[in-house]
Amino acid sequence: MVGWQDGQVDKADAGLESAWTAIRAGLRRDVGARMFDQWLKPVRLGDYCAESQTLDLLVASDFSANFVSGQFGDRLRMAWRSASVGVREVRLRRATDVAGPRLLEVVHVEAAAPSLVETPVAIASNFLPRHGFEAFVTGDTNRLAFSAAQAMAGEATPRFSPLFIHGGTGQGKTHLLHSIARAFSAHSPSQAVLYMSAERFMVEFVNAMRANETMAFKGRLRAARLLLIDDIQFIAGKGSTQEEFLHTINDLIDTGARIVVTADRAPQLLESIDPRILSRLAGGLVADIQPAGLDLRLAILEAKRAVAGDPPVPDAVIDFLARSIRSNVRELEGAFNKLVAYGQLTGRSIDLDFAQQMLADAVRANARRITVDEIQKACAAHFKIDPSEMRSKRRARAVARPRQVAMYLAKKMTPRSLPEIGRIFGGRDHSTVIHAVRTIEALRESNPDMDADVRALQRLLEG
């Protein structure tokens, strides 16, 4: 291994192998069979440096290395140190000779010979198991994209192609690409599937031109029966790359292949992209994924809690996470994973104080200051009154009650003082605000309809 000092041993010796067998058994018991089989079972021993007492653990991809290191790095390090075989540090590395993903590559599985016993189709190892349709939690903000992805992956020829999915970072676009690939490959194992990011498409095309191998590059693309391109916005301004991409999708559409493309915005908002490409992409089905609302964030966390194992995550922590981490689904899942992993590594139970302490930075980064003006507009729309009534002197019940709800939410959801809130509500005294807060608190306890109204407004305002 280049750069290692004297004292390196090329491969782990028998003592390390024996220790690894015992460590693996302990890991499977501690993290659960499902998590172990998915992430830790494929890990194998690599090189060992006796001088630095560092052991390499080999995995199939950079993604796996980052995930295993982040989720299990401390546990692996402590286990090896406890084994007393001269290992103080471990490094997770991608093994160049291990079959596995740089996400999805071209996959062409030969059909199995006829058999008297029907066996299930083996899904290629570079389709991430955790990214299947069954693991994608749906809500109002992503249901169209999910249904369209299922149709694109189905056995029946879809009524549309290409499928263009757009949405912000970490909202589930790549998850759907993997889900489509896995489902399609399950019923059509002899069909070639090609996944690549738009950036990689560009790099491989440029390299093919330099090596005078453009025909081989084109042949590989056009052999695909399912083409999935992630983050198409990255070819903006790349003239020759866009020209080749246009020819590729034209040829594939003409031959009936399925095409799925993702981007961070709708086709008409993409800048410096050839209008012919935009026309082709918009000519199929365009489906967006909006940021997950509170109900969907809660559902996502419930799904993760169901398979997380020990330590248990209480409802109060689930609610705290859903209300605090609003930026994207990926960050929400990462926050949940951090809590569970730390609890597993330290043996500490997870409670609200622990969650608030561990995720303080993430919560601050996600904090969005809700304004009194937003609250007034939301309450006016909910109760179907004119927004100007929030500042008017009218005392009719149909106006006064929504105004009191808005004052209550302003006190609960903003840092404004009572006198400030009173001034914003038409120059009222702070005692009026106190009366409104106490009135709504009492009504929430005695009137389920009022409590439901307030909860609905809180969910709306929290995004």
Beta strands, then each sheet from edge to edge (+ up, - down):
strand 1: 8-9
strand 2: 44-49
strand 3: 54-59
strand 4: 89-94
strand 5: 163-167
strand 6: 193-197
strand 7: 226-230
strand 8: 258-263
strand 9: 285-289
sheet 1: 1+ 2- 3+ 4+
sheet 2: 6+ 7+ 8+ 5+ 9+
end
